[in-house]
């Protein structure tokens, strides 16, 4: 069977019952695809008869190979970045489509897909307006990393982390939806808890919109100020704000990376949703969100290392405001401390002038 038949809700999240028995399908899948194409059989039937977790995982590995080849040909290592806002929703759509094709309960899957599409639309728009889909655009941090890593090691880094691990990670973020598929065989209708989880997800997406829009407004005002040497009218920022070089107002007054915090929380909430649906405190599906949190720690460290080197006030911002956990108090700019000049120093300066 393409889908396991757990006897209890708790069994829906049991790795040894719902994942491990189907791993051999992953090794067989490429050959089955080739055989199906050569024999002109229906790919839809193969899709329906393959475990949805395995087919999704197989597709992520296939995409990893595509990302590797394209990145090495173009010497541009933001191939995964361009798909970051799309792939988790594509995988959630895959899970929903699979349940529909097999005539399984799909109401809860449709709810997951709904907020996921909203998340994807917002993040894709934000990436687009920043020029992420322009030909040749690349995350500036990859150039910095290449400057410190020898080419052979960077190629190995691309083969492992950039292309394949990140691609598989984007699938694992949606993997909790697989558990919700299994749990839906026990509770088919959307519950009040499902609605609450979806509402939390939409609230987090809304917070991302606010934080990214505040950052966008600040950067646009700063760019105009740097070009004209005048503070744009009605921008909501002072000359001091723009001279600082980074935003410290709005959500950014309480959290150094409110958009990053919401992004990590979104996928952790989906994982918790699957735990609630299967009546488990934890499960194997937490690996994806956990790895994402680890990835954001490294990414944030590099981003802040660059920011601290560019903006003198950033170290004070780091001391007052949490990186991902919001602070209770808003950021306050440091008070300038007047330099005390000792009498001995004045005497030395006077002697220097006389010489």
HUGI-V943024 format. One record per pair of residues at least 12 apart in sequence whose ideal C-beta (glycine too) atoms are under 8 Angstrom apart, sorted by the first residue. I is the first residue (numbers start at 0). J is the second residue. D is the distance in whole Angstrom. If there is no record, write none. Layout:
BEGIN
I,J,D ; I,J,D
END
This chain:
BEGIN
1,47,7 ; 1,48,5 ; 1,49,6 ; 1,50,5 ; 1,51,8 ; 1,101,7 ; 2,50,7 ; 2,51,8 ; 2,101,8 ; 2,103,8 ; 2,180,7 ; 2,181,7 ; 3,16,6 ; 3,17,5 ; 3,20,7 ; 3,21,8 ; 3,181,7 ; 5,17,6 ; 5,181,6 ; 8,182,6 ; 8,185,5 ; 8,186,8 ; 8,276,8 ; 8,277,5 ; 8,278,5 ; 9,277,6 ; 9,278,5 ; 9,279,6 ; 11,178,5 ; 11,181,4 ; 11,182,5 ; 11,185,8 ; 11,276,8 ; 11,277,4 ; 12,178,5 ; 12,181,8 ; 12,273,7 ; 12,274,7 ; 12,277,4 ; 12,279,5 ; 12,282,4 ; 12,283,7 ; 12,284,7 ; 14,282,7 ; 14,283,4 ; 17,52,8 ; 17,177,8 ; 17,178,8 ; 17,181,6 ; 18,52,7 ; 18,283,7 ; 21,50,4 ; 21,52,7 ; 21,53,5 ; 22,53,7 ; 24,49,6 ; 24,50,6 ; 24,53,4 ; 25,53,5 ; 25,56,6 ; 25,57,6 ; 28,49,7 ; 28,53,7 ; 28,54,7 ; 28,57,5 ; 29,57,8 ; 31,45,6 ; 31,49,8 ; 32,45,7 ; 43,100,7 ; 46,97,7 ; 46,100,7 ; 47,97,7 ; 47,100,5 ; 47,101,6 ; 51,93,7 ; 51,94,6 ; 51,97,4 ; 51,177,6 ; 51,180,7 ; 52,174,7 ; 52,177,5 ; 54,93,7 ; 54,97,8 ; 55,90,5 ; 55,93,6 ; 55,94,7 ; 55,170,5 ; 55,173,7 ; 55,174,8 ; 55,177,8 ; 56,167,7 ; 56,170,6 ; 58,93,8 ; 58,170,7 ; 59,86,8 ; 59,90,8 ; 59,166,5 ; 59,167,5 ; 59,169,7 ; 59,170,4 ; 60,163,7 ; 60,166,7 ; 60,167,7 ; 62,82,8 ; 62,86,8 ; 62,166,5 ; 63,162,5 ; 63,163,4 ; 63,164,8 ; 63,166,4 ; 63,167,7 ; 64,162,8 ; 64,163,8 ; 65,78,8 ; 66,78,4 ; 66,79,5 ; 66,82,8 ; 66,161,7 ; 66,162,4 ; 66,163,8 ; 66,165,8 ; 66,166,6 ; 67,157,6 ; 67,158,6 ; 67,162,4 ; 67,163,7 ; 70,157,6 ; 70,161,7 ; 70,162,6 ; 71,154,8 ; 71,157,7 ; 75,135,7 ; 75,137,5 ; 76,137,6 ; 76,138,8 ; 76,141,5 ; 76,157,6 ; 76,161,6 ; 77,131,8 ; 77,136,7 ; 77,137,4 ; 77,138,5 ; 77,141,7 ; 78,162,7 ; 79,161,7 ; 79,162,7 ; 79,165,5 ; 79,166,6 ; 79,169,8 ; 80,126,8 ; 80,131,7 ; 80,138,6 ; 81,126,8 ; 81,131,7 ; 81,132,6 ; 82,169,7 ; 83,122,8 ; 83,126,8 ; 83,169,7 ; 84,119,5 ; 84,122,4 ; 84,123,4 ; 84,126,6 ; 85,119,6 ; 85,123,6 ; 86,166,8 ; 86,169,4 ; 86,170,7 ; 87,115,7 ; 87,118,8 ; 87,119,7 ; 87,169,6 ; 87,170,8 ; 87,172,5 ; 87,173,5 ; 87,266,8 ; 88,112,7 ; 88,115,4 ; 88,116,6 ; 88,118,7 ; 88,119,4 ; 88,173,8 ; 90,169,7 ; 90,170,5 ; 90,172,8 ; 90,173,4 ; 90,176,7 ; 91,108,8 ; 91,111,6 ; 91,112,5 ; 91,115,4 ; 91,173,5 ; 91,176,5 ; 92,112,6 ; 92,115,8 ; 94,108,6 ; 94,111,8 ; 94,173,7 ; 94,176,5 ; 94,177,6 ; 94,180,6 ; 95,108,4 ; 95,109,6 ; 95,111,7 ; 95,112,5 ; 97,180,8 ; 98,180,6 ; 98,183,8 ; 103,180,7 ; 103,183,7 ; 103,184,7 ; 104,183,4 ; 104,184,7 ; 104,187,4 ; 105,183,7 ; 106,183,8 ; 106,187,7 ; 106,188,6 ; 106,189,5 ; 107,179,6 ; 107,182,8 ; 107,183,5 ; 107,186,8 ; 107,187,8 ; 107,189,6 ; 107,193,6 ; 107,276,8 ; 108,176,7 ; 108,179,7 ; 108,180,6 ; 108,183,7 ; 110,189,6 ; 110,193,6 ; 110,194,8 ; 110,197,5 ; 111,176,5 ; 111,179,6 ; 111,197,8 ; 111,269,7 ; 111,272,8 ; 113,197,7 ; 114,197,5 ; 114,200,4 ; 114,201,5 ; 114,204,7 ; 115,173,8 ; 117,201,6 ; 117,204,6 ; 118,200,7 ; 118,204,5 ; 118,265,7 ; 121,204,6 ; 121,207,6 ; 121,208,6 ; 122,207,7 ; 125,211,5 ; 125,215,8 ; 128,215,7 ; 129,215,8 ; 140,298,8 ; 140,301,6 ; 140,302,7 ; 140,305,8 ; 143,301,7 ; 143,305,7 ; 144,156,8 ; 144,301,8 ; 168,287,6 ; 168,290,6 ; 168,291,7 ; 168,294,7 ; 170,287,8 ; 171,284,8 ; 171,286,6 ; 171,287,3 ; 171,290,7 ; 172,266,5 ; 172,269,7 ; 172,287,5 ; 172,288,7 ; 172,291,6 ; 173,269,8 ; 173,287,8 ; 174,284,5 ; 174,287,6 ; 175,269,5 ; 175,270,5 ; 175,272,7 ; 175,273,4 ; 175,284,4 ; 175,287,8 ; 176,269,7 ; 176,273,7 ; 177,273,8 ; 177,284,7 ; 178,273,4 ; 178,276,7 ; 178,277,5 ; 178,282,7 ; 178,284,6 ; 179,272,7 ; 179,273,5 ; 179,276,5 ; 181,277,7 ; 182,273,8 ; 182,276,4 ; 182,277,5 ; 183,276,8 ; 186,276,7 ; 192,275,6 ; 193,272,8 ; 193,276,8 ; 196,268,7 ; 196,269,8 ; 196,271,8 ; 196,272,4 ; 196,275,7 ; 199,268,6 ; 200,265,6 ; 200,268,6 ; 200,269,7 ; 203,261,5 ; 203,264,6 ; 203,265,5 ; 203,268,7 ; 204,261,8 ; 204,265,7 ; 206,250,7 ; 206,257,7 ; 206,261,5 ; 207,257,8 ; 207,258,5 ; 207,261,5 ; 207,262,7 ; 209,249,7 ; 209,250,6 ; 210,249,7 ; 210,250,5 ; 210,251,7 ; 210,257,4 ; 210,258,4 ; 210,261,7 ; 211,258,5 ; 213,246,6 ; 213,248,7 ; 213,249,4 ; 213,250,6 ; 213,251,6 ; 214,246,6 ; 214,251,7 ; 214,258,7 ; 216,234,7 ; 216,235,7 ; 217,236,7 ; 217,240,8 ; 217,245,8 ; 217,246,4 ; 217,248,8 ; 218,246,8 ; 219,234,8 ; 220,234,4 ; 220,235,8 ; 220,236,5 ; 220,241,6 ; 221,236,8 ; 221,241,5 ; 221,244,7 ; 224,238,8 ; 224,241,5 ; 235,248,8 ; 236,248,8 ; 239,332,8 ; 243,310,7 ; 243,312,6 ; 243,332,8 ; 244,309,6 ; 244,310,4 ; 244,312,8 ; 244,313,8 ; 245,306,6 ; 245,310,6 ; 245,312,8 ; 245,313,6 ; 245,316,7 ; 247,316,6 ; 247,320,8 ; 247,330,5 ; 247,332,8 ; 251,330,8 ; 252,320,7 ; 252,329,4 ; 252,330,5 ; 253,320,7 ; 253,321,8 ; 253,325,5 ; 253,326,5 ; 253,327,8 ; 253,328,8 ; 253,329,6 ; 253,330,8 ; 254,320,6 ; 254,321,6 ; 254,322,8 ; 254,323,7 ; 254,324,7 ; 254,325,5 ; 254,326,7 ; 255,303,7 ; 255,316,7 ; 255,317,7 ; 255,320,5 ; 255,321,7 ; 255,322,5 ; 255,323,8 ; 256,299,6 ; 256,322,6 ; 256,323,6 ; 257,325,7 ; 259,295,6 ; 259,298,8 ; 259,299,6 ; 259,322,8 ; 259,323,6 ; 260,323,4 ; 260,324,7 ; 260,325,7 ; 262,295,8 ; 263,288,7 ; 263,291,6 ; 263,292,5 ; 263,295,6 ; 263,323,7 ; 266,287,7 ; 266,288,5 ; 266,291,6 ; 267,288,5 ; 267,292,8 ; 269,288,8 ; 270,282,8 ; 270,284,6 ; 270,285,5 ; 270,287,7 ; 270,288,5 ; 295,323,7 ; 299,322,6 ; 299,323,7 ; 303,317,7 ; 303,322,7 ; 312,332,7 ; 312,333,7 ; 315,332,8 ; 315,333,5 ; 316,330,6 ; 319,331,7
END
